[in-house]
């Protein structure tokens, strides 16, 4: 199992796999309560709260991204586990 912590500011994106799986941070507050982080993962918009995860599959297996904390720059600190 591979793991990696990374941070992204609002508007930043990173290529996660060779299958062109990209995560892009939309930012927060994503919704009226301000406790949600919006991300675009593999072309679909997902919302995360601190401590929640989203799973995705690709040709080499499956991964999970967990939001560790919200950052002042509108982004977040994430944990990737594959």
PyMOL Python script that loads the backbone (N, CA, C, O; Angstrom):
from pymol import cmd

cmd.read_pdbstr("""\
ATOM      1  N   UNK A   1       0.849  -1.174   0.000  1.00  0.00           N
ATOM      2  CA  UNK A   1       0.000   0.000   0.000  1.00  0.00           C
ATOM      3  C   UNK A   1       0.898   1.242   0.000  1.00  0.00           C
ATOM      4  O   UNK A   1       1.838   1.339   0.789  1.00  0.00           O
ATOM      5  N   UNK A   2       0.603   2.162  -0.872  1.00  0.00           N
ATOM      6  CA  UNK A   2       1.335   3.423  -0.953  1.00  0.00           C
ATOM      7  C   UNK A   2       0.505   4.534  -0.342  1.00  0.00           C
ATOM      8  O   UNK A   2      -0.714   4.572  -0.510  1.00  0.00           O
ATOM      9  N   UNK A   3       1.167   5.446   0.374  1.00  0.00           N
ATOM     10  CA  UNK A   3       0.483   6.582   0.967  1.00  0.00           C
ATOM     11  C   UNK A   3       1.272   7.851   0.693  1.00  0.00           C
ATOM     12  O   UNK A   3       2.487   7.810   0.496  1.00  0.00           O
ATOM     13  N   UNK A   4       0.576   8.973   0.681  1.00  0.00           N
ATOM     14  CA  UNK A   4       1.220  10.267   0.425  1.00  0.00           C
ATOM     15  C   UNK A   4       0.332  11.366   0.978  1.00  0.00           C
ATOM     16  O   UNK A   4      -0.880  11.356   0.762  1.00  0.00           O
ATOM     17  N   UNK A   5       0.929  12.317   1.691  1.00  0.00           N
ATOM     18  CA  UNK A   5       0.226  13.532   2.097  1.00  0.00           C
ATOM     19  C   UNK A   5       0.581  14.628   1.112  1.00  0.00           C
ATOM     20  O   UNK A   5       1.724  14.721   0.665  1.00  0.00           O
ATOM     21  N   UNK A   6      -0.400  15.466   0.768  1.00  0.00           N
ATOM     22  CA  UNK A   6      -0.137  16.595  -0.122  1.00  0.00           C
ATOM     23  C   UNK A   6      -1.129  17.709   0.167  1.00  0.00           C
ATOM     24  O   UNK A   6      -2.213  17.468   0.699  1.00  0.00           O
ATOM     25  N   UNK A   7      -0.751  18.919  -0.185  1.00  0.00           N
ATOM     26  CA  UNK A   7      -1.605  20.098  -0.012  1.00  0.00           C
ATOM     27  C   UNK A   7      -1.811  20.768  -1.356  1.00  0.00           C
ATOM     28  O   UNK A   7      -0.900  20.822  -2.182  1.00  0.00           O
ATOM     29  N   UNK A   8      -3.015  21.278  -1.567  1.00  0.00           N
ATOM     30  CA  UNK A   8      -3.345  22.021  -2.776  1.00  0.00           C
ATOM     31  C   UNK A   8      -4.147  23.251  -2.394  1.00  0.00           C
ATOM     32  O   UNK A   8      -5.034  23.183  -1.544  1.00  0.00           O
ATOM     33  N   UNK A   9      -3.835  24.374  -3.021  1.00  0.00           N
ATOM     34  CA  UNK A   9      -4.617  25.591  -2.850  1.00  0.00           C
ATOM     35  C   UNK A   9      -5.819  25.527  -3.791  1.00  0.00           C
ATOM     36  O   UNK A   9      -5.835  24.739  -4.737  1.00  0.00           O
ATOM     37  N   UNK A  10      -6.812  26.354  -3.528  1.00  0.00           N
ATOM     38  CA  UNK A  10      -7.977  26.431  -4.414  1.00  0.00           C
ATOM     39  C   UNK A  10      -7.506  26.739  -5.833  1.00  0.00           C
ATOM     40  O   UNK A  10      -6.692  27.639  -6.042  1.00  0.00           O
ATOM     41  N   UNK A  11      -8.015  25.998  -6.792  1.00  0.00           N
ATOM     42  CA  UNK A  11      -7.650  26.186  -8.191  1.00  0.00           C
ATOM     43  C   UNK A  11      -6.494  25.324  -8.652  1.00  0.00           C
ATOM     44  O   UNK A  11      -6.268  25.202  -9.856  1.00  0.00           O
ATOM     45  N   UNK A  12      -5.752  24.723  -7.733  1.00  0.00           N
ATOM     46  CA  UNK A  12      -4.641  23.849  -8.110  1.00  0.00           C
ATOM     47  C   UNK A  12      -5.141  22.449  -8.401  1.00  0.00           C
ATOM     48  O   UNK A  12      -6.196  22.039  -7.917  1.00  0.00           O
ATOM     49  N   UNK A  13      -4.366  21.713  -9.204  1.00  0.00           N
ATOM     50  CA  UNK A  13      -4.696  20.322  -9.489  1.00  0.00           C
ATOM     51  C   UNK A  13      -3.420  19.508  -9.549  1.00  0.00           C
ATOM     52  O   UNK A  13      -2.326  20.056  -9.685  1.00  0.00           O
ATOM     53  N   UNK A  14      -3.570  18.183  -9.445  1.00  0.00           N
ATOM     54  CA  UNK A  14      -2.426  17.280  -9.496  1.00  0.00           C
ATOM     55  C   UNK A  14      -2.859  15.995 -10.203  1.00  0.00           C
ATOM     56  O   UNK A  14      -3.969  15.503 -10.000  1.00  0.00           O
ATOM     57  N   UNK A  15      -1.964  15.464 -11.034  1.00  0.00           N
ATOM     58  CA  UNK A  15      -2.184  14.195 -11.709  1.00  0.00           C
ATOM     59  C   UNK A  15      -1.874  13.078 -10.720  1.00  0.00           C
ATOM     60  O   UNK A  15      -0.767  13.019 -10.185  1.00  0.00           O
ATOM     61  N   UNK A  16      -2.841  12.187 -10.468  1.00  0.00           N
ATOM     62  CA  UNK A  16      -2.672  11.142  -9.465  1.00  0.00           C
ATOM     63  C   UNK A  16      -2.210   9.819 -10.040  1.00  0.00           C
ATOM     64  O   UNK A  16      -1.483   9.088  -9.368  1.00  0.00           O
ATOM     65  N   UNK A  17      -2.607   9.483 -11.264  1.00  0.00           N
ATOM     66  CA  UNK A  17      -2.273   8.185 -11.839  1.00  0.00           C
ATOM     67  C   UNK A  17      -1.877   8.339 -13.301  1.00  0.00           C
ATOM     68  O   UNK A  17      -2.099   9.383 -13.914  1.00  0.00           O
ATOM     69  N   UNK A  18      -1.291   7.285 -13.844  1.00  0.00           N
ATOM     70  CA  UNK A  18      -0.937   7.273 -15.267  1.00  0.00           C
ATOM     71  C   UNK A  18      -2.172   7.205 -16.160  1.00  0.00           C
ATOM     72  O   UNK A  18      -2.076   7.408 -17.371  1.00  0.00           O
ATOM     73  N   UNK A  19      -3.340   6.919 -15.565  1.00  0.00           N
ATOM     74  CA  UNK A  19      -4.599   6.871 -16.313  1.00  0.00           C
ATOM     75  C   UNK A  19      -5.245   8.245 -16.425  1.00  0.00           C
ATOM     76  O   UNK A  19      -6.423   8.350 -16.766  1.00  0.00           O
ATOM     77  N   UNK A  20      -4.492   9.292 -16.142  1.00  0.00           N
ATOM     78  CA  UNK A  20      -4.995  10.663 -16.198  1.00  0.00           C
ATOM     79  C   UNK A  20      -6.088  10.939 -15.178  1.00  0.00           C
ATOM     80  O   UNK A  20      -6.991  11.732 -15.446  1.00  0.00           O
ATOM     81  N   UNK A  21      -6.026  10.297 -14.006  1.00  0.00           N
ATOM     82  CA  UNK A  21      -6.917  10.623 -12.907  1.00  0.00           C
ATOM     83  C   UNK A  21      -6.351  11.881 -12.244  1.00  0.00           C
ATOM     84  O   UNK A  21      -5.244  11.860 -11.705  1.00  0.00           O
ATOM     85  N   UNK A  22      -7.108  12.964 -12.287  1.00  0.00           N
ATOM     86  CA  UNK A  22      -6.664  14.251 -11.768  1.00  0.00           C
ATOM     87  C   UNK A  22      -7.596  14.668 -10.638  1.00  0.00           C
ATOM     88  O   UNK A  22      -8.810  14.489 -10.730  1.00  0.00           O
ATOM     89  N   UNK A  23      -7.023  15.228  -9.564  1.00  0.00           N
ATOM     90  CA  UNK A  23      -7.833  15.855  -8.523  1.00  0.00           C
ATOM     91  C   UNK A  23      -7.570  17.354  -8.602  1.00  0.00           C
ATOM     92  O   UNK A  23      -6.417  17.783  -8.641  1.00  0.00           O
ATOM     93  N   UNK A  24      -8.627  18.144  -8.626  1.00  0.00           N
ATOM     94  CA  UNK A  24      -8.531  19.601  -8.657  1.00  0.00           C
ATOM     95  C   UNK A  24      -9.341  20.159  -7.496  1.00  0.00           C
ATOM     96  O   UNK A  24     -10.472  19.731  -7.266  1.00  0.00           O
ATOM     97  N   UNK A  25      -8.778  21.100  -6.772  1.00  0.00           N
ATOM     98  CA  UNK A  25      -9.457  21.690  -5.626  1.00  0.00           C
ATOM     99  C   UNK A  25     -10.321  22.859  -6.095  1.00  0.00           C
ATOM    100  O   UNK A  25      -9.816  23.823  -6.670  1.00  0.00           O
ATOM    101  N   UNK A  26     -11.616  22.765  -5.847  1.00  0.00           N
ATOM    102  CA  UNK A  26     -12.539  23.856  -6.147  1.00  0.00           C
ATOM    103  C   UNK A  26     -12.452  24.891  -5.040  1.00  0.00           C
ATOM    104  O   UNK A  26     -12.494  26.094  -5.297  1.00  0.00           O
ATOM    105  N   UNK A  27     -12.332  24.416  -3.804  1.00  0.00           N
ATOM    106  CA  UNK A  27     -12.143  25.310  -2.669  1.00  0.00           C
ATOM    107  C   UNK A  27     -13.258  25.204  -1.642  1.00  0.00           C
ATOM    108  O   UNK A  27     -14.175  24.391  -1.759  1.00  0.00           O
ATOM    109  N   UNK A  28     -13.145  26.048  -0.640  1.00  0.00           N
ATOM    110  CA  UNK A  28     -14.164  26.115   0.418  1.00  0.00           C
ATOM    111  C   UNK A  28     -14.377  27.580   0.727  1.00  0.00           C
ATOM    112  O   UNK A  28     -13.431  28.337   0.508  1.00  0.00           O
ATOM    113  N   UNK A  29     -15.487  28.062   1.201  1.00  0.00           N
ATOM    114  CA  UNK A  29     -16.657  27.209   1.451  1.00  0.00           C
ATOM    115  C   UNK A  29     -17.337  26.794   0.161  1.00  0.00           C
ATOM    116  O   UNK A  29     -17.672  27.629  -0.679  1.00  0.00           O
ATOM    117  N   UNK A  30     -17.532  25.517   0.019  1.00  0.00           N
ATOM    118  CA  UNK A  30     -18.157  24.926  -1.153  1.00  0.00           C
ATOM    119  C   UNK A  30     -19.679  25.018  -1.030  1.00  0.00           C
ATOM    120  O   UNK A  30     -20.388  25.044  -2.036  1.00  0.00           O
ATOM    121  N   UNK A  31     -20.161  25.065   0.173  1.00  0.00           N
ATOM    122  CA  UNK A  31     -21.604  25.136   0.417  1.00  0.00           C
ATOM    123  C   UNK A  31     -21.869  26.184   1.492  1.00  0.00           C
ATOM    124  O   UNK A  31     -20.935  26.747   2.062  1.00  0.00           O
ATOM    125  N   UNK A  32     -23.108  26.434   1.757  1.00  0.00           N
ATOM    126  CA  UNK A  32     -23.497  27.503   2.671  1.00  0.00           C
ATOM    127  C   UNK A  32     -22.903  27.340   4.067  1.00  0.00           C
ATOM    128  O   UNK A  32     -22.620  28.339   4.728  1.00  0.00           O
ATOM    129  N   UNK A  33     -22.707  26.104   4.534  1.00  0.00           N
ATOM    130  CA  UNK A  33     -22.201  25.933   5.890  1.00  0.00           C
ATOM    131  C   UNK A  33     -20.691  26.115   5.988  1.00  0.00           C
ATOM    132  O   UNK A  33     -20.158  26.203   7.094  1.00  0.00           O
ATOM    133  N   UNK A  34     -19.998  26.175   4.869  1.00  0.00           N
ATOM    134  CA  UNK A  34     -18.564  26.449   4.877  1.00  0.00           C
ATOM    135  C   UNK A  34     -17.701  25.318   5.375  1.00  0.00           C
ATOM    136  O   UNK A  34     -16.479  25.461   5.380  1.00  0.00           O
ATOM    137  N   UNK A  35     -18.265  24.195   5.798  1.00  0.00           N
ATOM    138  CA  UNK A  35     -17.473  23.080   6.298  1.00  0.00           C
ATOM    139  C   UNK A  35     -17.119  22.067   5.237  1.00  0.00           C
ATOM    140  O   UNK A  35     -16.528  21.030   5.538  1.00  0.00           O
ATOM    141  N   UNK A  36     -17.475  22.357   3.987  1.00  0.00           N
ATOM    142  CA  UNK A  36     -17.221  21.414   2.905  1.00  0.00           C
ATOM    143  C   UNK A  36     -16.100  21.895   2.005  1.00  0.00           C
ATOM    144  O   UNK A  36     -15.940  23.093   1.772  1.00  0.00           O
ATOM    145  N   UNK A  37     -15.323  20.939   1.499  1.00  0.00           N
ATOM    146  CA  UNK A  37     -14.288  21.193   0.496  1.00  0.00           C
ATOM    147  C   UNK A  37     -14.792  20.595  -0.803  1.00  0.00           C
ATOM    148  O   UNK A  37     -15.206  19.436  -0.829  1.00  0.00           O
ATOM    149  N   UNK A  38     -14.764  21.353  -1.862  1.00  0.00           N
ATOM    150  CA  UNK A  38     -15.159  20.836  -3.161  1.00  0.00           C
ATOM    151  C   UNK A  38     -13.932  20.417  -3.945  1.00  0.00           C
ATOM    152  O   UNK A  38     -12.968  21.175  -4.057  1.00  0.00           O
ATOM    153  N   UNK A  39     -13.968  19.205  -4.489  1.00  0.00           N
ATOM    154  CA  UNK A  39     -12.890  18.742  -5.360  1.00  0.00           C
ATOM    155  C   UNK A  39     -13.500  18.171  -6.632  1.00  0.00           C
ATOM    156  O   UNK A  39     -14.645  17.719  -6.641  1.00  0.00           O
ATOM    157  N   UNK A  40     -12.727  18.200  -7.690  1.00  0.00           N
ATOM    158  CA  UNK A  40     -13.119  17.540  -8.935  1.00  0.00           C
ATOM    159  C   UNK A  40     -12.167  16.364  -9.090  1.00  0.00           C
ATOM    160  O   UNK A  40     -10.952  16.542  -9.179  1.00  0.00           O
ATOM    161  N   UNK A  41     -12.731  15.165  -9.122  1.00  0.00           N
ATOM    162  CA  UNK A  41     -11.947  13.939  -9.217  1.00  0.00           C
ATOM    163  C   UNK A  41     -12.415  13.149 -10.419  1.00  0.00           C
ATOM    164  O   UNK A  41     -13.579  12.756 -10.498  1.00  0.00           O
ATOM    165  N   UNK A  42     -11.518  12.918 -11.345  1.00  0.00           N
ATOM    166  CA  UNK A  42     -11.845  12.165 -12.561  1.00  0.00           C
ATOM    167  C   UNK A  42     -13.067  12.756 -13.258  1.00  0.00           C
ATOM    168  O   UNK A  42     -13.911  12.023 -13.775  1.00  0.00           O
ATOM    169  N   UNK A  43     -13.156  14.089 -13.269  1.00  0.00           N
ATOM    170  CA  UNK A  43     -14.221  14.784 -13.979  1.00  0.00           C
ATOM    171  C   UNK A  43     -15.527  14.932 -13.225  1.00  0.00           C
ATOM    172  O   UNK A  43     -16.474  15.514 -13.753  1.00  0.00           O
ATOM    173  N   UNK A  44     -15.606  14.416 -11.991  1.00  0.00           N
ATOM    174  CA  UNK A  44     -16.835  14.515 -11.206  1.00  0.00           C
ATOM    175  C   UNK A  44     -16.581  15.354  -9.959  1.00  0.00           C
ATOM    176  O   UNK A  44     -15.539  15.225  -9.318  1.00  0.00           O
ATOM    177  N   UNK A  45     -17.546  16.219  -9.617  1.00  0.00           N
ATOM    178  CA  UNK A  45     -17.420  17.053  -8.432  1.00  0.00           C
ATOM    179  C   UNK A  45     -17.825  16.246  -7.201  1.00  0.00           C
ATOM    180  O   UNK A  45     -18.879  15.611  -7.177  1.00  0.00           O
ATOM    181  N   UNK A  46     -16.982  16.283  -6.196  1.00  0.00           N
ATOM    182  CA  UNK A  46     -17.224  15.596  -4.924  1.00  0.00           C
ATOM    183  C   UNK A  46     -17.075  16.613  -3.810  1.00  0.00           C
ATOM    184  O   UNK A  46     -16.339  17.590  -3.950  1.00  0.00           O
ATOM    185  N   UNK A  47     -17.765  16.392  -2.711  1.00  0.00           N
ATOM    186  CA  UNK A  47     -17.583  17.254  -1.549  1.00  0.00           C
ATOM    187  C   UNK A  47     -17.042  16.414  -0.399  1.00  0.00           C
ATOM    188  O   UNK A  47     -17.441  15.266  -0.204  1.00  0.00           O
ATOM    189  N   UNK A  48     -16.131  17.008   0.351  1.00  0.00           N
ATOM    190  CA  UNK A  48     -15.502  16.343   1.491  1.00  0.00           C
ATOM    191  C   UNK A  48     -15.601  17.240   2.717  1.00  0.00           C
ATOM    192  O   UNK A  48     -15.547  18.465   2.606  1.00  0.00           O
ATOM    193  N   UNK A  49     -15.744  16.633   3.869  1.00  0.00           N
ATOM    194  CA  UNK A  49     -15.575  17.327   5.140  1.00  0.00           C
ATOM    195  C   UNK A  49     -14.284  16.802   5.747  1.00  0.00           C
ATOM    196  O   UNK A  49     -13.803  15.742   5.345  1.00  0.00           O
ATOM    197  N   UNK A  50     -13.720  17.514   6.698  1.00  0.00           N
ATOM    198  CA  UNK A  50     -12.483  17.067   7.329  1.00  0.00           C
ATOM    199  C   UNK A  50     -12.701  15.677   7.913  1.00  0.00           C
ATOM    200  O   UNK A  50     -13.633  15.446   8.683  1.00  0.00           O
ATOM    201  N   UNK A  51     -11.823  14.760   7.530  1.00  0.00           N
ATOM    202  CA  UNK A  51     -11.904  13.382   7.992  1.00  0.00           C
ATOM    203  C   UNK A  51     -12.633  12.442   7.055  1.00  0.00           C
ATOM    204  O   UNK A  51     -12.539  11.224   7.211  1.00  0.00           O
ATOM    205  N   UNK A  52     -13.367  12.983   6.075  1.00  0.00           N
ATOM    206  CA  UNK A  52     -14.084  12.112   5.140  1.00  0.00           C
ATOM    207  C   UNK A  52     -13.210  11.777   3.942  1.00  0.00           C
ATOM    208  O   UNK A  52     -12.224  12.460   3.668  1.00  0.00           O
ATOM    209  N   UNK A  53     -13.582  10.715   3.231  1.00  0.00           N
ATOM    210  CA  UNK A  53     -12.789  10.202   2.116  1.00  0.00           C
ATOM    211  C   UNK A  53     -13.653   9.994   0.882  1.00  0.00           C
ATOM    212  O   UNK A  53     -14.878   9.900   0.965  1.00  0.00           O
ATOM    213  N   UNK A  54     -12.992   9.924  -0.251  1.00  0.00           N
ATOM    214  CA  UNK A  54     -13.635   9.544  -1.503  1.00  0.00           C
ATOM    215  C   UNK A  54     -12.722   8.503  -2.158  1.00  0.00           C
ATOM    216  O   UNK A  54     -11.502   8.663  -2.190  1.00  0.00           O
ATOM    217  N   UNK A  55     -13.333   7.437  -2.678  1.00  0.00           N
ATOM    218  CA  UNK A  55     -12.593   6.348  -3.313  1.00  0.00           C
ATOM    219  C   UNK A  55     -12.693   6.455  -4.824  1.00  0.00           C
ATOM    220  O   UNK A  55     -13.676   6.969  -5.357  1.00  0.00           O
ATOM    221  N   UNK A  56     -11.654   5.960  -5.518  1.00  0.00           N
ATOM    222  CA  UNK A  56     -11.710   5.887  -6.971  1.00  0.00           C
ATOM    223  C   UNK A  56     -10.868   4.716  -7.440  1.00  0.00           C
ATOM    224  O   UNK A  56      -9.927   4.294  -6.767  1.00  0.00           O
ATOM    225  N   UNK A  57     -11.225   4.201  -8.604  1.00  0.00           N
ATOM    226  CA  UNK A  57     -10.514   3.071  -9.207  1.00  0.00           C
ATOM    227  C   UNK A  57      -9.794   3.529 -10.461  1.00  0.00           C
ATOM    228  O   UNK A  57     -10.178   4.510 -11.099  1.00  0.00           O
ATOM    229  N   UNK A  58      -8.749   2.805 -10.797  1.00  0.00           N
ATOM    230  CA  UNK A  58      -8.016   3.034 -12.047  1.00  0.00           C
ATOM    231  C   UNK A  58      -7.407   1.706 -12.460  1.00  0.00           C
ATOM    232  O   UNK A  58      -7.610   0.700 -11.780  1.00  0.00           O
ATOM    233  N   UNK A  59      -6.660   1.680 -13.568  1.00  0.00           N
ATOM    234  CA  UNK A  59      -6.196   0.409 -14.135  1.00  0.00           C
ATOM    235  C   UNK A  59      -5.280  -0.380 -13.197  1.00  0.00           C
ATOM    236  O   UNK A  59      -5.178  -1.599 -13.336  1.00  0.00           O
ATOM    237  N   UNK A  60      -4.619   0.271 -12.260  1.00  0.00           N
ATOM    238  CA  UNK A  60      -3.693  -0.409 -11.351  1.00  0.00           C
ATOM    239  C   UNK A  60      -4.324  -0.781 -10.013  1.00  0.00           C
ATOM    240  O   UNK A  60      -3.658  -1.386  -9.174  1.00  0.00           O
ATOM    241  N   UNK A  61      -5.586  -0.436  -9.794  1.00  0.00           N
ATOM    242  CA  UNK A  61      -6.235  -0.768  -8.526  1.00  0.00           C
ATOM    243  C   UNK A  61      -7.187   0.316  -8.072  1.00  0.00           C
ATOM    244  O   UNK A  61      -7.929   0.890  -8.870  1.00  0.00           O
ATOM    245  N   UNK A  62      -7.155   0.590  -6.768  1.00  0.00           N
ATOM    246  CA  UNK A  62      -8.060   1.578  -6.188  1.00  0.00           C
ATOM    247  C   UNK A  62      -7.308   2.449  -5.195  1.00  0.00           C
ATOM    248  O   UNK A  62      -6.314   2.025  -4.607  1.00  0.00           O
ATOM    249  N   UNK A  63      -7.797   3.676  -5.014  1.00  0.00           N
ATOM    250  CA  UNK A  63      -7.196   4.627  -4.082  1.00  0.00           C
ATOM    251  C   UNK A  63      -8.294   5.332  -3.299  1.00  0.00           C
ATOM    252  O   UNK A  63      -9.472   5.285  -3.656  1.00  0.00           O
ATOM    253  N   UNK A  64      -7.878   5.982  -2.230  1.00  0.00           N
ATOM    254  CA  UNK A  64      -8.771   6.764  -1.399  1.00  0.00           C
ATOM    255  C   UNK A  64      -8.085   8.094  -1.083  1.00  0.00           C
ATOM    256  O   UNK A  64      -6.896   8.121  -0.767  1.00  0.00           O
ATOM    257  N   UNK A  65      -8.831   9.188  -1.167  1.00  0.00           N
ATOM    258  CA  UNK A  65      -8.326  10.505  -0.786  1.00  0.00           C
ATOM    259  C   UNK A  65      -9.112  10.966   0.430  1.00  0.00           C
ATOM    260  O   UNK A  65     -10.343  10.983   0.410  1.00  0.00           O
ATOM    261  N   UNK A  66      -8.398  11.341   1.495  1.00  0.00           N
ATOM    262  CA  UNK A  66      -9.012  11.835   2.728  1.00  0.00           C
ATOM    263  C   UNK A  66      -8.628  13.297   2.915  1.00  0.00           C
ATOM    264  O   UNK A  66      -7.464  13.662   2.746  1.00  0.00           O
ATOM    265  N   UNK A  67      -9.600  14.132   3.263  1.00  0.00           N
ATOM    266  CA  UNK A  67      -9.325  15.535   3.585  1.00  0.00           C
ATOM    267  C   UNK A  67      -8.879  15.610   5.040  1.00  0.00           C
ATOM    268  O   UNK A  67      -9.650  15.284   5.943  1.00  0.00           O
ATOM    269  N   UNK A  68      -7.640  16.039   5.276  1.00  0.00           N
ATOM    270  CA  UNK A  68      -7.093  16.125   6.627  1.00  0.00           C
ATOM    271  C   UNK A  68      -7.416  17.448   7.303  1.00  0.00           C
ATOM    272  O   UNK A  68      -7.738  17.483   8.491  1.00  0.00           O
ATOM    273  N   UNK A  69      -7.328  18.549   6.537  1.00  0.00           N
ATOM    274  CA  UNK A  69      -7.658  19.858   7.108  1.00  0.00           C
ATOM    275  C   UNK A  69      -7.905  20.872   6.009  1.00  0.00           C
ATOM    276  O   UNK A  69      -7.410  20.728   4.891  1.00  0.00           O
ATOM    277  N   UNK A  70      -8.680  21.906   6.341  1.00  0.00           N
ATOM    278  CA  UNK A  70      -8.905  23.028   5.439  1.00  0.00           C
ATOM    279  C   UNK A  70      -7.798  24.042   5.652  1.00  0.00           C
ATOM    280  O   UNK A  70      -7.393  24.288   6.788  1.00  0.00           O
ATOM    281  N   UNK A  71      -7.302  24.634   4.571  1.00  0.00           N
ATOM    282  CA  UNK A  71      -6.229  25.623   4.654  1.00  0.00           C
ATOM    283  C   UNK A  71      -6.767  27.024   4.376  1.00  0.00           C
ATOM    284  O   UNK A  71      -7.804  27.179   3.731  1.00  0.00           O
ATOM    285  N   UNK A  72      -6.067  28.031   4.860  1.00  0.00           N
ATOM    286  CA  UNK A  72      -6.484  29.427   4.705  1.00  0.00           C
ATOM    287  C   UNK A  72      -6.518  29.891   3.257  1.00  0.00           C
ATOM    288  O   UNK A  72      -7.206  30.863   2.946  1.00  0.00           O
ATOM    289  N   UNK A  73      -5.791  29.220   2.360  1.00  0.00           N
ATOM    290  CA  UNK A  73      -5.739  29.629   0.957  1.00  0.00           C
ATOM    291  C   UNK A  73      -6.910  29.083   0.145  1.00  0.00           C
ATOM    292  O   UNK A  73      -6.884  29.125  -1.085  1.00  0.00           O
ATOM    293  N   UNK A  74      -7.941  28.567   0.828  1.00  0.00           N
ATOM    294  CA  UNK A  74      -9.088  28.001   0.135  1.00  0.00           C
ATOM    295  C   UNK A  74      -8.890  26.557  -0.263  1.00  0.00           C
ATOM    296  O   UNK A  74      -9.782  25.944  -0.850  1.00  0.00           O
ATOM    297  N   UNK A  75      -7.743  26.014   0.046  1.00  0.00           N
ATOM    298  CA  UNK A  75      -7.427  24.642  -0.311  1.00  0.00           C
ATOM    299  C   UNK A  75      -7.488  23.714   0.879  1.00  0.00           C
ATOM    300  O   UNK A  75      -8.155  23.985   1.877  1.00  0.00           O
ATOM    301  N   UNK A  76      -6.771  22.609   0.747  1.00  0.00           N
ATOM    302  CA  UNK A  76      -6.786  21.628   1.817  1.00  0.00           C
ATOM    303  C   UNK A  76      -5.542  20.774   1.823  1.00  0.00           C
ATOM    304  O   UNK A  76      -4.754  20.766   0.878  1.00  0.00           O
ATOM    305  N   UNK A  77      -5.389  20.050   2.923  1.00  0.00           N
ATOM    306  CA  UNK A  77      -4.323  19.071   3.088  1.00  0.00           C
ATOM    307  C   UNK A  77      -4.983  17.703   2.961  1.00  0.00           C
ATOM    308  O   UNK A  77      -5.984  17.430   3.624  1.00  0.00           O
ATOM    309  N   UNK A  78      -4.426  16.846   2.114  1.00  0.00           N
ATOM    310  CA  UNK A  78      -5.040  15.575   1.778  1.00  0.00           C
ATOM    311  C   UNK A  78      -4.093  14.416   2.061  1.00  0.00           C
ATOM    312  O   UNK A  78      -2.877  14.586   2.155  1.00  0.00           O
ATOM    313  N   UNK A  79      -4.692  13.226   2.195  1.00  0.00           N
ATOM    314  CA  UNK A  79      -3.962  11.995   2.400  1.00  0.00           C
ATOM    315  C   UNK A  79      -4.416  11.038   1.305  1.00  0.00           C
ATOM    316  O   UNK A  79      -5.607  10.751   1.191  1.00  0.00           O
ATOM    317  N   UNK A  80      -3.480  10.543   0.500  1.00  0.00           N
ATOM    318  CA  UNK A  80      -3.771   9.606  -0.581  1.00  0.00           C
ATOM    319  C   UNK A  80      -3.291   8.228  -0.175  1.00  0.00           C
ATOM    320  O   UNK A  80      -2.138   8.058   0.221  1.00  0.00           O
ATOM    321  N   UNK A  81      -4.174   7.240  -0.272  1.00  0.00           N
ATOM    322  CA  UNK A  81      -3.830   5.859   0.051  1.00  0.00           C
ATOM    323  C   UNK A  81      -4.240   4.964  -1.121  1.00  0.00           C
ATOM    324  O   UNK A  81      -5.399   4.967  -1.535  1.00  0.00           O
ATOM    325  N   UNK A  82      -3.286   4.200  -1.652  1.00  0.00           N
ATOM    326  CA  UNK A  82      -3.556   3.290  -2.771  1.00  0.00           C
ATOM    327  C   UNK A  82      -3.106   1.871  -2.433  1.00  0.00           C
ATOM    328  O   UNK A  82      -3.253   0.965  -3.253  1.00  0.00           O
TER     329      UNK A  82
END
""", "prot")
cmd.dss("prot")
cmd.show_as("cartoon", "prot")
cmd.util.cbc("prot")
cmd.orient("prot")
